[in-house]
């Protein structure tokens, strides 16, 4: 049975898009391969004594800037083809590693080939700033401005942020009040409409007479496949300021500060939602 034009067109669009992506990815790898090959050739000839004179400073500067621009452009194009997908537990492919580290390797080899042994200060003044720039470009290529995702790992990262208290109905709809006095935490783990897991919980933090500060913890077991966006709302107890001071894939920590010190033993109850940043749009 043959497909109609309306049915086959989306499939053709998808095939054409994938074909263009493959072509661009192959071009990026080819350009980096040529850059590395140029670096190898320069190093071999330099170490073999074939180069008896240094490049003029203007020619060396042009070579360094163009090489750095090519390496940076290759990373930008590659990331446009294969964007980050941290929320889904994305880990870097061999292509990411090859483009990220291969471009830096090519720059170092070109530097050695053009300037070894680097006895002139002018050579360092040309290459060192560009290598530092390349270092930050490579970091951004891997983590997209989020160092906690470097090398595909979710690192323990302390994030101190003032939080806006939410409408209690937004979080409370998915959680229940603590039903028994001896219950200090109640946690629900659900799968939302977009397929991402989310955790909704109610926590109770104890304050003794004269106490004004307390710390609350909640654990996520097994850990979430992403570092969640945390939203909290105080639902009981004396007025308190709440800060999220640590957000991890396996739990979170909160600091609570009462408006005035507790006059007697009391509790502060908070509802929280730990959701994928993709689901919350943050």
C-alpha positions in Angstrom: 0.0 0.0 0.0 1.5 3.4 -1.0 1.4 6.4 1.3 -0.4 9.5 0.3 1.6 12.8 -0.1 0.2 14.1 3.2 1.3 11.0 5.1 4.8 10.7 3.5 5.8 14.4 3.8 6.6 14.4 7.5 8.7 11.3 7.1 10.5 12.9 4.2 11.1 16.0 6.2 12.5 14.0 9.1 14.8 12.0 6.8 16.0 15.2 5.1 16.7 16.8 8.4 18.6 13.8 9.7 20.6 13.7 6.4 21.6 17.4 6.8 22.6 16.8 10.4 24.8 13.8 9.4 26.4 15.9 6.6 27.2 18.8 9.0 28.5 16.4 11.7 30.8 14.7 9.1 32.0 18.1 7.9 32.8 19.2 11.5 34.8 16.0 12.1 36.6 16.4 8.8 37.6 19.9 9.6 38.9 18.9 13.0 40.7 16.0 11.5 42.5 18.3 9.1 43.4 20.6 11.9 44.9 17.8 14.0 46.7 16.5 10.9 48.2 20.0 10.4 49.3 20.1 14.0 50.9 16.7 13.7 52.8 17.7 10.5 54.0 20.9 12.1 55.2 19.1 15.3 57.0 16.4 13.3 58.8 18.9 11.1 59.7 21.1 14.0 61.1 18.3 16.1 62.9 17.0 13.0 64.7 20.2 12.5 63.0 21.1 9.2 62.1 24.6 10.5 65.1 26.8 10.8 63.4 30.2 11.2 60.4 31.3 13.3 57.3 32.7 11.7 57.0 36.5 11.7 54.9 37.7 14.6 52.0 38.9 12.3 51.9 35.5 10.6 52.0 33.6 13.9 49.2 35.8 15.3 47.1 35.1 12.3 47.7 31.4 12.5 46.9 31.2 16.2 43.6 33.3 15.8 42.4 31.4 12.8 43.1 28.0 14.4 41.3 29.0 17.6 38.3 30.3 15.6 38.1 27.1 13.6 38.2 25.0 16.8 35.5 27.2 18.5 33.3 27.2 15.4 33.5 23.4 15.2 32.2 23.1 18.8 29.4 25.6 18.1 28.2 23.8 15.0 28.4 20.4 16.7 26.4 21.6 19.7 23.7 23.0 17.3 23.4 19.5 15.8 23.5 17.6 19.1 22.2 19.9 21.8 22.5 19.1 25.5 19.8 16.9 27.1 20.7 17.0 30.7 17.1 16.5 32.0 17.0 13.0 30.5 20.2 11.9 32.1 22.2 12.7 29.0 25.8 11.6 28.9 28.4 12.7 26.4 28.9 10.6 23.2 32.2 9.8 21.6 31.6 12.5 19.1 31.2 15.1 21.9 34.5 14.0 23.5 36.2 14.0 20.1 35.1 17.5 19.2 35.6 18.9 22.7 39.1 17.5 23.4 40.3 17.0 19.8 40.0 20.7 19.0 42.1 21.6 22.0 44.6 19.0 21.1 44.9 20.4 17.6 45.6 23.9 19.0 48.3 22.6 21.4 50.0 20.7 18.6 49.9 23.8 16.2 51.3 25.9 19.0 54.2 23.4 19.6 54.8 23.1 15.8 54.9 26.9 15.3 56.6 28.1 18.5 58.6 25.2 20.1 60.6 25.6 22.4 58.7 28.9 23.2 61.8 30.9 24.3 60.3 34.2 23.0 57.9 36.1 25.3 56.0 37.3 22.2 55.0 33.7 21.4 53.6 33.2 24.9 51.7 36.6 24.6 50.1 35.3 21.5 49.3 31.7 22.5 48.5 31.8 26.2 45.4 34.1 26.0 44.0 32.0 23.2 44.6 28.8 25.1 42.8 30.3 28.2 39.9 31.3 25.9 39.8 27.8 24.5 39.7 26.4 28.0 36.5 28.3 28.8 35.0 27.5 25.4 35.6 23.8 26.0 34.1 24.0 29.5 31.0 25.7 28.1 30.8 23.1 25.3 30.5 20.3 27.9 28.4 21.9 30.6 26.5 24.7 28.9 27.2 27.1 31.8 26.2 24.4 34.4 29.4 23.0 36.0 27.5 20.4 37.9 26.9 18.6 34.7 30.5 18.5 33.6 31.4 15.1 32.1 27.8 14.0 32.4 27.9 13.8 36.2 25.4 15.4 38.6 27.8 16.8 41.2 26.9 18.0 44.7 26.3 21.7 44.2 25.2 24.1 46.9 22.8 26.6 45.5 21.7 29.4 47.9 18.5 31.0 46.6 15.8 33.0 48.1 12.5 31.3 47.2 9.1 32.7 46.4 6.4 31.0 48.4 3.9 29.3 46.2 0.2 29.1 46.3 -0.4 26.3 48.8 -2.9 24.7 46.3 -0.2 24.2 43.6 1.9 21.9 45.9 -0.7 20.8 48.4 -2.9 19.2 45.7 -0.3 16.4 45.2 0.5 16.0 48.9 -1.5 15.2 52.1 -1.2 16.6 55.5 0.8 14.6 58.0 -1.9 12.3 59.4 -0.3 11.3 62.6 1.7 13.4 65.2 4.7 11.0 65.1 5.0 11.2 61.3 7.5 13.9 60.4 7.8 13.3 56.6 5.4 12.0 54.0 6.8 11.5 50.4 5.0 10.7 47.2 6.9 9.8 44.0 4.8 10.1 40.8 5.3 10.2 37.0 3.9 13.3 35.5 2.2 13.8 32.1 5.5 14.5 30.3 7.0 11.2 31.5 9.3 12.8 34.0 9.4 11.6 37.6 8.5 14.1 40.4 8.5 14.0 44.1 6.0 15.7 46.4 6.5 15.7 50.1 5.3 17.2 53.4 8.0 17.8 56.0 7.8 18.8 59.7 10.6 20.7 61.4 10.8 20.8 65.2 11.6 24.0 67.2 12.2 24.0 70.9 11.5 26.9 73.2 14.0 29.8 72.5 15.1 28.2 69.2 14.9 30.3 66.0 16.9 28.3 63.4 16.5 24.8 62.2 17.5 22.6 59.2 15.3 20.2 57.3 16.4 17.4 55.0 14.6 15.2 52.5 16.1 12.3 50.6 15.2 10.9 47.1 15.8 7.2 46.9 16.5 6.0 44.3 18.0 9.3 43.1 16.3 11.3 40.3 17.9 11.2 36.9 18.3 15.0 37.0 19.0 17.7 39.6 15.4 18.9 40.3 13.9 22.3 40.6 12.5 22.6 44.1 9.4 24.6 45.1 8.3 24.9 48.7 5.4 26.4 50.6 4.9 26.7 54.4 1.5 25.2 55.3 1.7 25.2 59.1 3.3 26.6 62.2 4.7 30.1 63.1 5.8 32.4 60.3 9.2 31.3 59.0 11.7 32.3 56.3 12.7 29.2 54.2 15.9 28.9 52.1 16.8 26.1 49.7 20.5 25.7 50.4 21.3 22.4 48.7 19.6 20.7 45.7 20.9 17.3 44.6 19.6 14.5 42.5 19.3 12.4 45.7 17.9 15.0 48.1 17.7 18.5 49.3 18.4 20.7 52.4 16.4 23.6 53.7 17.2 26.3 56.4 14.3 27.6 58.4 14.3 30.9 60.3 11.4 31.9 62.5 10.3 35.5 62.6 10.8 35.4 66.4 12.3 32.8 68.6 9.8 30.0 69.6 8.1 30.6 72.9 7.5 26.9 73.4 7.9 23.6 71.5 6.4 24.0 68.1 6.6 22.7 64.5 6.8 24.2 61.1 5.2 22.2 58.3 6.2 22.7 54.6 5.1 21.1 51.4 7.6 20.7 48.6 7.7 19.7 44.9 10.9 18.3 43.3 10.4 18.3 39.6 12.4 18.2 36.4 13.6 21.7 35.3 12.2 20.8 31.9 8.7 20.3 33.4 8.9 23.6 35.3 10.3 25.5 32.4 13.3 26.7 34.4 
